[in-house]
Amino acid sequence: MESYYLDWANLLLRWVHVITAIAWIGSSFYFVFLDSSLVPPVSKALKDAGVGGELWAVHGGGFYNPQKYAVAPKVVPEHLHWFYWESYSTWLSGFALFTVSYLWNARTYLIDTSLMNWSSGAAIGVAISFLVVFYMVYDLICRGFGQRRNGDAIVGALVLLVVCFAAWLACHWFAGRAAFLLVGAMIATAMSANVLFVIIPGQRTTVADLRAGRPVNPIHGQRAKQRSVHNTYFTLPVLFAMLSNHYSFTYSHAYNWIVLILMMFAGAAIRQFFVMRHGYKLGRNPHPWPYALVGVIVILGAVVWMRPPAQAAAAAAPAPASTVPVAYAEVQPVLEQRCYMCHGAQLQMKNVRLDSPAALKQHAQAVYQQVVVSRIMPMNNATGITDAERALIGRWFSSGASTE
């Protein structure tokens, strides 16, 4: 029954997390587009009012004219819309989902004993420390180098090195699937922390100073802009890390940490293309196609590098239907040894039970897909299933999935 309720919690939290992430990423992408697409106003009234840029757009049957003030309007409106709950809701729902999906069953989903045979408590503590320590290091880098000459390049290079090290460490300490998700969650935590600790406090200070008639310290705007830009480049790498758990060929690769770094780098390069494309359309910078090209080349290079050897592909191919039938009595001992501990009488993870002919028949397709095709199960191969046993299950399914 606990597994049933956990499945519902996982579904609902994932639903909320995706919805809030769409809202946050959508608003982030929109404001990057807006900042890059503003043009100096033509109207004298707008210039006199302090408007530094404007944009005319059409959407949904109406015309819109967003305006950005160079510093601030002469009178700060009483009502201001603050963009922060999209960020906070995304992080809160994501951490709750991470807790339900990974931390709650750390022994199954977080720990790979062939890498680190530590206790559930130790694994959970180290996983959470990734989120905290990364932001602390990242924040120190931004504050120490962000305002220097060529500071953006220095910060970018140092953050890249820290992310690479974290990816290597996570993939050597945790199960591959959890490691990818953890690195994504680590970067996403920094994104939300940027909003919570830098962007919103700086904006609140600026608004308070303006309303009180005090001089505005430009450092708040500079830091907010810097962290906002970082967040937009973090987005595609985070999305890849979050989606990768559905594709075992990425996180189960022998050099999975390199796979993760390459794909995140490609995502950042492609995001750079889209960011600069707005400026190119207004003649502010050259066409950014080299960034897109680099991202695509890195992805294609990963595809070629990761392709399985011909012999392995042939061995993993489904057995033909004409194979000599495999009886239930032949696969039952394998399932009992490798699967019943999570899908038996005592525990039914994902509400799946396999310890009877009728139950196995009901889930035969899923067993074949998860064990033979994708090789995701057993999770982290905690029960040590062999390639020969996977092949046996494949022949059993291809010959009719008999439960006689």
C-alpha positions, 0 to 999 in steps of 0.5 A: 500500500505504501508503494501505491501512495508513493506512486500517486505522490510521484505522479502529482508532484511531477505534474506540479513540477512540470507545470511550474517549471514551464511557467518559470522557464517560459518567463525567463526565456521571454524576458531574455528575448525582451531585453535583446529585442528592445529598441530606443524609443522614437517618441519624445514623450517616452524619452522624457519619461526615461524609457530606454527601450521599447518593443511592439509585438502582436499576440492573441489578436492584440498589440503590446508595447512593453517598455523598459526604463533606463533606471526607473520611472519617475514615480514607482507604481504602488503595484509591481508584479514580482517574478519569483513564485515561479522559481520557488514553486519549481524548486519546492516541487522538484525537491519534494519529487526528488525526496519521494523518488530517490531519497525515500528509497535511497538504497534502491535508487540512490546507492550503487554498491559497486561504487559506494557501499554507504548507508542510506543516511550517508548517501542522503546527506552527501546528495543534499550537500551537493545542492548546498556546496555547489551554490556556495562555491558558485556564489563565491565565484560570482562575487569574487570575479563577477565585477572584474574586467572580463569577469563574465568569461572568468566566472563562466570558465570557473563554473564550468570547471566546478560543474565538470568536477561535480559531474565526475564526483556524482557519477563515481559516488551515486547510481548513474540515474541518480547522479545525472538527476543530482547534477541537474538538481544542483544547478537548478538549486543555484538558479532558484537561489539566485532568485531568492538571495540575489535578484529579488533582494537586490530589486527590493532594495532598489525599489525601496531606495527609489521610493525613499529618494535615496541614491540607487546603488547600481551593483544590485542591478548588475548582480541581478542581471548577471545571475539572470543571464546565468539562469538562462544558460543553465536551463537547457543543461538542467532540462537534459539532466532531468530528462535523461533518467528515461534513457538508460543508455546515457547514465549507464555508459561507462563514461557517463560523467563525460556524456553528462558534461558533453550534453550540458555543454551542447545545451548551453551552446545552443542556448547562446545561439538563441540568446544572440539571435535576437540581437542579430535580427536588430543588427547588434551582433554577427549571426550566432550560427557557430554556437548552434553548430558547436552544440550540434557537433557535440551532440552528433559526436556523442551519438557516434562515440556512444553507439554500441559495438556491432556484436553488442547490438546483435546480442541485445536484439530481440529473439525471433518469434520462431525461437524454441519456446521458453517455459515459465518454469525456466524464467521463474527462478530468475525472477525469484532471485532478481525481481521478487525482492521489489515486486513480490509478496512483501513489496510491490514497487510501482504497484507491480507484482511478479510472483505469480503466473497471472501477475507476470502475464499482466506485466510481461510487456513491461518486464520485457521492455524494462529488463531486456530492451532498456535494461533499466531493471533491476534498478542499478542492477542491485540483484546482479542479473546477468546478460544470459538471464536477460536473454532468457527472459527475452526468449521467453517473451518473444516465444509467447510469454507462457505462464504454463 
